[in-house]
Structure formats: C-alpha cells, structure tokens
Amino acid sequence: MTAAHDKRSEALKEAAVLRSLADAVASPVVAGRKSRRALTGKQRSQWQKIVEVVMNNPVPVSTSQGTADWWRADCKAVGIGAGLLGWFVWNWAFPLLLELAKLWIESRNQGRVSER
C-alpha cells in the first residue's frame, strides 16, 4: 500500500510542477527579447486542454524537441489541433509547448541531482 501511495504522491507532485510550468510559459513576458502578447481567451482555453493532455503523459524524451513533438502527437490523437486547420493552433501553441518541454526536462534533471 505504501508503494502505491508513494507512486500516486509522486505523480501528483509531477502534475503540480507541470501545471505551474505551463502557467508560467503561457503568461506574457513583459520585458526582454522574448516578450509576447497575452493569449486570447480561446487560446487560453486551448492551452488548458493541451496541458491536460500533457499531464497524462509527462514522461520526457531525451530532447525538448522530441518531448514537444511527442506531446503534440498526443494532443492530435485526442483531436486538439488535428485536421485541416490544425496548423493555426500549432502555429502559436507549439513554441509554448517546446518551451514547456525545455523547462520540464530541466526541472526533472534538477530533481535527479538533488536526490543524490
């Protein structure tokens, strides 16, 4: 029972970290070269759906590009950004997803270093 509880607890921690990283990525940066405008209401809704799919499969691939591609494929499998006009969604969402993958891999690497 404790192993199952520990596994569930770890999964909840990972989901919380991933959600906070996704919120940080989606918030507009006010200053600096990466400044961008805020997401519209529709984009915010779509980003939340993307984050929900990503939270179901937070395992990173070896690179951030591979992880982002993996997550995009998962999203397309459930119908987010799939179809003829899906490139409209991924035109703005994929850079955010790529940034999320970078931050996620960094946080996982920091976690492994701190456990040693």
N, C-alpha and C positions, 0 to 999 in steps of 0.2 A: 504494500500500500504506500509506503513512503517513497519508493522509486517512482511510482505513477504520480504521486503528489509532487515530487521534485521536478519531474518532466513537465507536468502541467504548469507548475510555477515558473519554470524557465521559459516555456512558450509564452506565457502571459507577459513576462519581462521583455522578451524579444518583440512582442507585438506592441508594447508600450513605447519601446525605443524607436521602433519603425514608424509608429504613428507620429511621434514628436519630430522625427527627422523629416517625415513627409510634410508636416505642417510648416516646418522651417523652410523647406525647399519651395513650397507654394507661396510663402509670404514674399511680398515685393521687397527688394533690396533698395534702400533709399539712396545710398551713396556708393560710389565706386564704379569700376568699369563693367560690372555685371548687373547694373541697375536695369530693372524691367518694370513694366506696369503690373498692376494688380490683376488677378484673374477675375473674369466676369462671373456672374452668378452661375451661368450654365457651365463654364469651365470649372468652377469650384465644385459643382455637383459631379461633373465627370471625373475630376481628380479624386474626389472622395470614393467613387466607385472603383477607380484604378487602385487606390490604396487598399481597399477592402480585398481585392483580388491578390494584391502583392502580399498582404498579411497572411493569406492562406498558404503561401509558398515563399517564405523569406530566405530560403537557402541560397546563398550567393554562389555563382560560378566563379572561376578563377579571376576573371576580369570584370570591371564595371560595365564595359560594353556588352559582354556576354550575359551578365546578370540582367541588364536593362532589356536586351533582346529576348531573354527568357521570360521576363515579366510581361513584355509586350505581347509575346505569343500566348501567354496565359490569358491576358485580357481579351485578345482577339478570339480565343476559344470560347469565352463566355459572352461574346458579342459586343465588347467595348472597342470601338474603333475598327470594327470589321466592316466589310462591304465596300462598295464603290467610293463612297465619300469618307472613308476612314482616315485618309491622309490628312483631312482637316484637323482631326483630333490629334493625330500623332505629330503634326507639324508644330504644335505648341507643347504637347504633353511629353514627347519623347526626350527633349532636353531636360525637362524636370525629372523624368524617370531615370535618366542617365546620372544626373546629379544625386538623386536619392540612392542609386546603386553605389556610387563612389562613397558617399557618407556611410552607408550601411556596411560596406566592406571595411572601411576604416574603423568603425565602431566595433566590428567583430574582431579585427586584428588587435585593437587596444584591449579588448576583453580577454583575449588569449594571453597577451603579455602580462596583464595584471594578475592572472590566475597563477602564474608560475612563481 
